[in-house]
């Protein structure tokens, strides 16, 4: 059996073409979830959440994160995700202006203040809210441990959200 999956980035429709040995072809269409994750700086929480949700939702969703400001990905966030087997060093920190043309159909806010301050059209799509703690400072063993706790909290949230979205 040969399976080919494809999707159009600017479309809400995805298709999977399955060729069976009996020379019959079926096309199955489904709505593709396009999830926008919004945070303050797009450096830690949203980057970690993007990695976990992209893997958990696999090819059934496109996940992108952005922030009010783009400050680069925190090196310690890259480190703690590598400890868990995820490489986020290739992800980029993006601003909301950079992704405003992104055709999202669901939004997830990483903190309450962001939901109130972000200028996004939320009337026509589901909005999810997660109140993850803000990690302050730079470097240090204590901060690294706080980031590990945050990572585990985000990981469990991502699993729950993915199972909810896939129902």
C-alpha positions in Angstrom: 0.0 0.0 0.0 1.3 3.4 -0.9 0.3 6.4 1.1 1.0 10.0 0.1 -0.1 12.9 2.3 -0.1 16.5 1.3 -1.6 19.8 2.3 -1.8 23.4 1.2 -0.4 25.8 3.8 -3.0 28.5 2.9 -6.0 26.1 2.8 -8.0 24.6 5.6 -8.4 21.4 3.6 -5.8 18.6 3.6 -6.0 15.4 1.6 -4.5 12.0 1.9 -4.4 9.8 -1.2 -4.3 6.1 -0.6 -3.6 3.7 -3.4 -4.7 0.2 -2.7 -3.3 -2.9 -4.5 -6.7 -3.3 -6.3 -5.9 -0.2 -8.3 -8.6 1.8 -6.5 -7.9 5.3 -5.2 -9.7 7.0 -2.4 -9.3 10.6 -1.3 -10.1 11.5 2.2 -10.5 15.2 3.1 -10.4 16.6 6.6 -10.1 20.0 8.1 -6.5 20.9 9.0 -6.1 22.6 12.4 -3.9 25.7 12.2 -2.9 26.6 15.7 -1.3 29.9 16.7 0.5 30.0 20.1 0.9 33.5 21.5 3.3 34.6 24.2 5.2 37.7 25.4 8.6 37.1 23.9 8.3 33.8 22.0 11.5 32.6 23.6 10.6 29.8 26.1 7.0 28.8 26.9 5.6 29.2 23.4 8.7 27.5 21.8 8.4 24.5 24.1 4.7 24.3 23.5 5.1 24.5 19.8 7.5 21.6 19.8 5.4 19.3 21.9 2.1 20.1 20.1 3.7 19.8 16.6 4.8 16.3 17.6 1.6 15.3 19.4 -0.6 16.5 16.6 1.7 15.2 13.9 0.5 16.0 10.4 -3.0 16.8 11.5 -2.2 20.3 12.5 0.2 23.1 11.7 1.5 24.8 14.8 3.3 28.1 14.9 4.2 30.4 17.8 4.7 34.1 18.0 5.1 36.8 20.6 4.6 40.5 21.1 8.3 40.7 20.8 10.9 38.4 19.3 13.8 38.1 21.6 15.4 34.8 20.3 15.1 31.4 21.7 16.5 31.1 25.3 19.6 28.9 25.2 18.5 27.1 28.4 15.2 26.3 26.8 17.1 24.7 23.9 19.1 22.7 26.5 16.1 21.4 28.5 14.3 20.4 25.4 17.4 18.5 24.1 17.3 16.6 27.4 13.8 15.4 26.5 14.8 14.5 22.9 13.4 17.6 21.1 15.5 19.9 19.0 14.2 23.5 19.0 17.4 25.2 18.0 16.1 25.4 14.4 12.9 27.1 15.4 12.8 30.9 15.2 11.4 33.6 17.5 8.7 35.5 15.6 6.5 38.5 16.3 2.8 38.7 15.9 3.3 41.1 13.0 5.3 38.4 11.2 2.5 35.9 11.4 -0.5 38.1 11.1 -1.2 36.7 7.6 -1.0 33.2 9.0 -4.4 31.6 8.4 -4.9 30.2 11.9 -8.2 28.7 13.0 -7.4 28.3 16.7 -5.4 30.4 19.2 -3.6 29.4 22.4 -2.5 32.1 24.8 0.4 31.2 27.2 -0.6 33.8 29.8 -3.7 35.9 30.7 -2.0 39.3 30.1 -1.2 38.3 26.6 -4.8 37.4 25.8 -5.8 40.9 26.9 -3.0 42.8 25.1 -2.8 40.9 21.8 -4.6 42.5 18.9 -5.9 39.3 17.3 -9.2 38.4 15.7 -10.5 35.8 18.2 -14.2 36.1 17.4 -14.3 33.4 14.7 -12.0 30.7 16.1 -11.6 28.7 19.3 -9.4 30.3 21.9 -7.4 28.2 24.4 -5.7 29.6 27.5 -2.9 28.3 29.6 -1.4 30.2 32.6 2.2 29.0 32.6 4.6 30.7 35.0 7.0 33.3 33.7 10.7 32.4 34.2 12.9 35.4 34.8 16.6 36.0 34.8 19.5 34.6 32.8 21.5 31.4 33.4 22.1 29.6 36.6 21.4 26.2 38.0 18.2 27.3 39.9 16.8 28.8 36.7 17.6 25.6 34.8 15.7 23.6 37.4 12.7 26.0 37.2 12.8 25.6 33.4 12.7 21.8 33.7 9.6 22.0 36.0 8.0 24.4 33.5 8.9 22.0 30.6 7.2 19.1 32.3 4.1 21.2 33.1 3.9 22.3 29.4 4.4 18.7 28.2 1.5 17.4 30.2 -0.7 20.3 29.1 0.3 19.6 25.4 -0.7 16.0 25.7 -4.1 16.8 27.2 -4.8 19.5 24.6 -3.7 17.3 21.7 -6.0 14.5 22.9 -8.9 17.0 23.2 -8.2 18.4 19.7 -8.0 15.0 18.1 -11.3 13.8 19.4 
